[in-house]
Amino acid sequence: MRYPFCVLDIDGTLTHGFDVYHPLVLERVKAYRERGGTVALLSGRLPHGMLEPARHLDLPPGTLIGGGDGAVLARLERDDRLSWVWTRSLSAGVLSPRLVAAGQPGLALTPTRVVAVGATEKIMNRLASITAPEVVRLPDWTGLPDALGEEPLVGLRFILERDDAVRLIAAFTPVPEGDSEVFDNQEFTHRHVGFSIRPAGCDKGTALVSMMAEAGFPPERTAAFGDWITDIPMLRNAGRSAAPRDALLAVREAATRISDHAIGDGWLAAEMDLLD
């Protein structure tokens, strides 16, 4: 097999429409494993939010599961338990005062939970529900340190109306903590802008490099599949990569191949058959 290691995004790749699994995709991924391929997952979800997809794919103990867009890496154990390979974190002490001052609703991520703060909009509530099974709700950011408890802060995410997003981005521009990313396109409707902060030097590309080292496969023997902006570093770091034909242009340009199929058509199914 030319590509014995395959790293999959989940939303828009394994699934579409918030957790709808295309049966042909599940069948083809399982067939790839039966031919001797090794599958890993790498998603914006947290590892606990990827246990359901892992069950759908019948992934075995030892499977690598990267979450939070690369902030955490876990290994699947028996009975849906996870062991942590590593965790990258943000400084809650540095960021909390800015969050309180800005007063915008958003999501804070720990390795195991989502903390939803303020009156988050419907799209953020849906995002929180698939990111991790446990969602803790706070009225404002002053309660974040207590909500984190012993867990590190591994990411912040916002989807806001444009003017609110612009003000929030400006408030965090001078803060030397973590790497920020802005998603400004129709994915969040024309009036919304996405904004996230993750640990510095940490994205799906760096996570893929670590996962290849853990699994013992070089880039030229690794395939990666994704559909969204955060997948771009991952697509660039794999020997073979693909994106659906309806992905954003920047995502398609980062992949070595563009699928003939769209997200809703189960585009990954045909791509899995090309890995031999």
Helices and strands as residue ranges (DSSP letters): E 5-8, E 15-16, E 20-21, H 23-34, E 38-42, G 47-50, H 51-56, E 64-67, G 68-70, E 72-76, G 78-80, E 82-87, H 92-102, E 106-109, E 114-117, H 122-131, E 135-138, G 141-143, H 144-148, E 155-161, H 162-172, E 179-183, G 186-188, E 192-198, H 204-215, G 219-221, E 222-225, G 229-231, H 232-237, E 240-243, H 249-254, E 257-258, G 263-265, H 268-272
